[in-house]
């Protein structure tokens, strides 16, 4: 008998969850994501992102984010760290999804500003070599393609492919990445 009661409860919970409204205008969300940088090598290079979303009409939303990126460059037997701190703001447009917006595909564009440091500001290496790249303020644009699916009424799983094009840097100007995150809608 317990088995039947649990089954009925699960079915009812599933029906009520699927009837929830998604992507309500002016609804805010907090997103935490992490991922890897998709350079020629995939290894210890990663990013961590904290973002806020504000839903608009038709599944579109504003995006405001802070990000920390850490990557290494090889020189002889040394690994030289490069750290980037950025803030970005932009807009994401609904491309396709189901009628209730349980699963969506969005494309976004953002403006990016930040600061980049190489070897934590130390120009001299242990072997006497000098790093000619400087720490810089950077700016640019970003693009992202996100696949989003609701895990519950408030939690959204976000899979994303992103790229940034940065100016003011002495390092790579084009920086693609891929990652996953979770969003909590208030």
Helices and strands as residue ranges (DSSP letters): H 2-18, E 28-37, E 46-55, G 57-59, E 61-75, E 78-97, E 103-118, G 119-121, E 136-150, E 155-167, E 174-185
